[in-house]
Structure formats: structure tokens, C-alpha cells
């Protein structure tokens, strides 16, 4: 298992819309009443909106993100997994919003659609 995370894991695997599309379960017309998708996307959108709003409270533009030393340290610590290190987009506010959404959803939001009944 650790070999997978050190050799092949990509941070993009934590992107719920991408994960649903890769499994072919993203279209409600083709698969109606799929609660994992329906509830999960609601939780994903709420998490995404929250992360964007919080980042915009502290960062007004890409330069603010790029010059934040603590954020850089945190970002590159997570870069131990292939696919998660993307120095060309590090300074982009939108890219950090996306990474923050994936990280937050994976830690908290992923349990919402699984725990609801």
C-alpha cells in the first residue's frame, strides 16, 4: 500500500467529480438516484465554496499565495506524493483553492455521503 502512495498516487484522485467521471457514474440521466454521487457532490460543492471563501479572506491575488512561506512549506511537504507537487501552479490562487478543496473534502467531507442514510 505504501508503494502505491509513494510511486503512483496522484492528488487528483481526491477530486470527487473527476473520480465519479472516471468510473462512469457522474451522469444522473444514466444513473439516477445514486446517493453517493448526489450527496457527495453537494458536500463537495459546499467544501469548495468554503475553501474559496476562506482563501480569499487571506489572499487577494496570486502573489500573496506565492510569498506565503508557511503555505509553501505545507504545500511542499505534501509534495512527497507524485502528482501532488506542481511548482508551476503553486502561486495560483485558483490552483490552491482546488488543492485545498481536495484535501479538506478527503479529510472531512468524504464521510458525509457514506454516513447519511
Backbone bond lengths (Angstrom), bond angles and torsions (degrees), N, CA, C in turn:
res aa  C-N    CA-C-N  psi(-1)  N-CA   C-N-CA  omega(-1)  CA-C   N-CA-C  phi
1 X - - - 1.439 - - 1.527 110.71 -
2 X 1.337 117.42 -44.94 1.453 118.70 179.96 1.526 111.03 -64.33
3 X 1.322 117.53 -30.33 1.464 121.33 176.21 1.524 110.11 -60.34
4 X 1.324 117.22 -41.90 1.464 121.36 178.70 1.521 110.64 -59.07
5 X 1.341 116.78 -46.48 1.461 120.57 -176.07 1.525 112.58 -71.75
6 X 1.311 117.77 -28.38 1.459 118.93 179.84 1.517 112.46 -90.05
7 X 1.321 118.01 -21.84 1.459 120.62 -175.60 1.528 114.60 -106.69
8 X 1.336 118.01 -39.50 1.463 119.24 -169.58 1.522 115.14 -123.45
9 X 1.302 118.76 -14.54 1.458 120.91 -174.64 1.525 111.61 -63.44
10 X 1.320 115.30 137.68 1.453 121.93 174.15 1.524 108.82 -121.83
11 X 1.315 116.50 136.12 1.458 121.50 179.39 1.530 110.60 -58.00
12 X 1.328 117.10 -25.33 1.466 120.88 179.17 1.529 112.49 -64.69
13 X 1.313 117.98 -17.96 1.458 120.39 177.31 1.528 112.02 -66.85
14 X 1.322 116.69 -15.70 1.458 120.61 179.65 1.531 111.88 -87.81
15 X 1.310 117.82 1.11 1.460 123.29 -178.94 1.529 108.55 -85.47
16 X 1.342 117.64 106.24 1.461 121.15 -174.66 1.531 113.13 -58.11
17 X 1.342 120.45 -49.65 1.470 118.58 179.62 1.533 112.36 -57.83
18 X 1.325 116.86 -40.36 1.466 121.01 178.00 1.528 110.80 -65.49
19 X 1.314 116.59 -42.66 1.468 121.47 -179.56 1.531 110.79 -63.37
20 X 1.326 116.97 -42.67 1.465 120.36 178.28 1.524 111.29 -63.97
21 X 1.333 116.24 -42.84 1.471 120.23 179.37 1.527 111.13 -64.70
22 X 1.325 117.06 -39.23 1.466 119.78 -179.11 1.526 111.75 -65.40
23 X 1.334 117.20 -25.42 1.465 120.90 177.73 1.527 112.62 -95.18
24 X 1.345 116.72 -2.59 1.456 120.86 177.38 1.523 114.22 74.59
25 X 1.327 117.42 24.33 1.469 120.53 -178.77 1.530 111.74 -116.08
26 X 1.317 116.77 20.43 1.458 121.76 -174.39 1.532 114.13 -85.64
27 X 1.300 118.73 -17.58 1.464 122.08 -173.70 1.531 111.17 -97.67
28 X 1.341 117.83 114.22 1.468 120.69 -179.86 1.528 113.07 -64.46
29 X 1.331 117.55 -23.84 1.462 119.71 177.75 1.524 111.62 -71.49
30 X 1.317 116.31 -33.73 1.464 120.19 179.51 1.525 112.54 -84.36
31 X 1.326 116.10 -29.44 1.460 120.97 -178.71 1.531 108.80 -138.79
32 X 1.321 116.62 81.02 1.467 118.77 -178.87 1.536 111.30 -72.68
33 X 1.302 115.60 155.30 1.470 123.06 174.91 1.523 113.06 60.71
34 X 1.321 116.68 36.56 1.463 120.82 174.69 1.526 106.51 -93.12
35 X 1.327 115.78 96.73 1.459 121.31 -169.81 1.525 113.49 -65.44
36 X 1.331 117.76 -33.32 1.457 118.90 177.88 1.522 110.05 -59.54
37 X 1.333 117.27 -44.12 1.465 121.50 178.50 1.521 110.36 -68.85
38 X 1.323 117.01 -50.97 1.459 121.35 -174.15 1.526 111.81 -62.52
39 X 1.314 117.40 -50.97 1.465 121.08 179.73 1.528 110.98 -70.87
40 X 1.319 115.50 -39.35 1.462 119.77 -179.64 1.513 112.28 -62.46
41 X 1.333 117.71 -41.78 1.463 119.98 179.33 1.523 111.86 -67.97
42 X 1.323 116.99 -33.12 1.471 118.74 174.78 1.527 110.17 -63.99
43 X 1.307 116.52 -44.65 1.470 120.60 178.14 1.529 110.26 -66.01
44 X 1.337 117.22 -38.72 1.469 121.91 178.82 1.531 110.41 -61.45
45 X 1.324 116.60 -48.67 1.476 120.37 -178.52 1.523 111.55 -63.13
46 X 1.323 117.07 -39.71 1.466 120.53 178.24 1.534 110.08 -65.24
47 X 1.324 116.80 -41.96 1.463 121.25 178.09 1.522 110.89 -64.77
48 X 1.318 116.04 -43.09 1.462 121.33 179.48 1.532 111.29 -61.77
49 X 1.317 116.79 -45.04 1.460 121.52 179.18 1.526 111.00 -63.14
50 X 1.324 116.77 -43.69 1.456 121.77 178.79 1.529 110.91 -61.42
51 X 1.323 117.07 -47.30 1.461 120.93 -178.53 1.527 111.23 -62.86
52 X 1.322 117.05 -42.99 1.464 120.33 177.91 1.523 110.86 -61.21
53 X 1.325 116.70 -46.22 1.463 120.80 -179.72 1.522 111.64 -62.25
54 X 1.325 117.21 -43.10 1.467 120.77 -178.94 1.523 111.13 -66.63
55 X 1.321 118.01 -42.83 1.463 119.87 179.25 1.526 110.98 -64.02
56 X 1.323 116.76 -37.31 1.472 119.79 -179.96 1.530 112.30 -70.66
57 X 1.320 117.58 -19.73 1.465 119.84 173.87 1.531 111.43 -67.32
58 X 1.330 116.42 -34.44 1.452 121.23 -173.93 1.525 114.05 -103.95
59 X 1.322 117.14 -22.66 1.467 121.22 -176.79 1.521 109.52 -127.83
60 X 1.329 115.85 124.66 1.463 119.03 -179.36 1.524 112.35 -92.04
61 X 1.332 116.46 -25.20 1.461 119.33 179.81 1.526 110.20 -153.77
62 X 1.331 115.67 -179.91 1.463 120.78 -176.97 1.528 112.41 -63.18
63 X 1.324 118.00 -33.41 1.471 120.35 179.45 1.519 111.83 -63.05
64 X 1.334 117.11 -37.29 1.468 120.54 177.79 1.523 110.85 -61.73
65 X 1.311 116.34 -39.97 1.463 121.10 179.40 1.525 110.01 -67.04
66 X 1.314 116.08 -45.66 1.459 120.50 -175.30 1.524 112.47 -66.07
67 X 1.322 117.93 -30.76 1.467 120.42 -176.48 1.525 113.47 -93.23
68 X 1.312 118.71 3.62 1.463 122.10 178.16 1.531 108.78 -83.37
69 X 1.332 116.33 104.59 1.468 120.98 -175.80 1.524 112.57 -64.10
70 X 1.318 118.41 -39.65 1.473 120.65 -179.78 1.526 110.96 -64.79
71 X 1.316 116.24 -40.57 1.464 119.94 178.15 1.527 110.56 -64.90
72 X 1.325 116.93 -38.57 1.462 120.40 178.17 1.530 110.91 -61.18
73 X 1.329 116.37 -45.18 1.465 120.36 179.94 1.524 109.88 -60.94
74 X 1.330 117.15 -47.70 1.460 121.94 179.20 1.524 110.41 -60.26
75 X 1.292 116.89 -44.90 1.466 122.01 -177.80 1.531 111.07 -61.49
76 X 1.329 116.87 -47.23 1.458 119.22 -175.92 1.523 112.68 -78.05
77 X 1.334 118.25 -19.86 1.461 119.57 170.65 1.517 109.57 -64.73
78 X 1.323 117.14 -39.63 1.460 120.93 178.06 1.519 110.91 -72.81
79 X 1.321 117.06 -14.33 1.453 121.36 -179.04 1.508 113.82 -70.56
80 X 1.325 117.35 2.91 1.462 120.23 178.39 1.522 111.33 -66.69
81 X 1.325 117.01 -19.59 1.460 119.98 178.57 1.516 109.07 -95.87
82 X 1.323 118.50 130.48 1.461 120.09 176.62 1.530 110.04 -57.25
83 X 1.304 115.55 142.34 1.456 119.86 -179.66 1.506 113.44 91.94
84 X 1.331 117.76 -18.60 1.455 119.38 -179.18 1.519 111.53 -94.63
85 X 1.302 117.73 -18.66 1.458 121.23 -179.38 1.524 108.60 -91.60
86 X 1.308 116.21 119.56 1.459 120.67 -177.99 1.525 108.40 -142.73
87 X 1.342 117.25 74.36 1.454 119.49 -172.55 1.521 113.73 -61.64
88 X 1.307 119.09 -23.61 1.460 119.87 179.38 1.523 111.93 -67.92
89 X 1.320 117.57 -29.08 1.455 121.31 -179.58 1.522 113.24 -104.76
90 X 1.332 116.95 4.86 1.452 118.67 -175.79 1.524 112.14 -57.12
91 X 1.324 117.57 -41.53 1.457 120.90 -175.84 1.508 114.92 -79.05
92 X 1.316 118.23 -2.41 1.458 120.77 -176.80 1.526 110.18 -85.51
93 X 1.320 115.73 124.81 1.456 121.10 -179.50 1.525 111.13 -60.04
94 X 1.329 117.90 -42.33 1.464 120.96 -179.88 1.518 111.53 -65.60
95 X 1.323 117.56 -38.70 1.464 120.30 178.72 1.522 110.54 -65.26
96 X 1.331 116.70 -39.35 1.459 119.59 178.35 1.512 111.48 -70.26
97 X 1.315 117.21 -33.08 1.459 120.57 175.80 1.529 109.87 -63.27
98 X 1.320 116.49 -41.98 1.459 120.94 178.70 1.524 111.01 -64.56
99 X 1.328 117.04 -45.02 1.468 120.98 179.76 1.529 110.79 -64.98
100 X 1.325 116.50 -39.55 1.462 120.77 179.41 1.527 110.53 -66.64
101 X 1.325 116.89 -39.60 1.463 120.61 177.50 1.524 110.32 -61.17
102 X 1.326 117.35 -47.26 1.467 121.05 -179.89 1.526 111.07 -60.38
103 X 1.315 115.13 -46.07 1.460 120.37 -178.45 1.522 111.16 -63.67
104 X 1.326 117.09 -46.78 1.467 121.68 -178.50 1.521 111.25 -66.95
105 X 1.323 117.32 -44.29 1.462 120.62 -179.67 1.527 110.16 -63.30
106 X 1.327 116.36 -42.42 1.457 119.76 -179.57 1.525 111.28 -61.89
107 X 1.331 116.71 -37.54 1.464 120.41 -177.47 1.519 112.95 -79.62
108 X 1.338 117.78 -32.97 1.464 119.81 -172.60 1.529 113.73 -125.59
109 X 1.311 116.73 -51.61 1.463 121.09 -171.19 1.510 115.34 -69.53
110 X 1.311 116.79 -26.44 1.457 120.02 -177.35 1.521 111.30 -62.87
111 X 1.323 117.29 -22.13 1.460 120.40 -179.41 1.530 111.75 -80.46
112 X 1.325 118.30 -22.74 1.463 120.90 -176.26 1.524 113.15 -60.25
113 X 1.343 119.48 -52.16 1.464 117.71 -179.55 1.519 113.34 -70.50
114 X 1.308 118.08 -22.90 1.470 121.03 -179.28 1.519 111.76 -82.47
115 X 1.326 117.04 -29.39 1.460 120.71 -175.85 1.524 113.48 -91.58
116 X 1.331 116.94 -17.42 1.467 118.63 -178.61 1.518 110.01 -80.38
117 X 1.315 115.43 154.31 1.465 117.66 179.18 1.500 110.13 -137.12
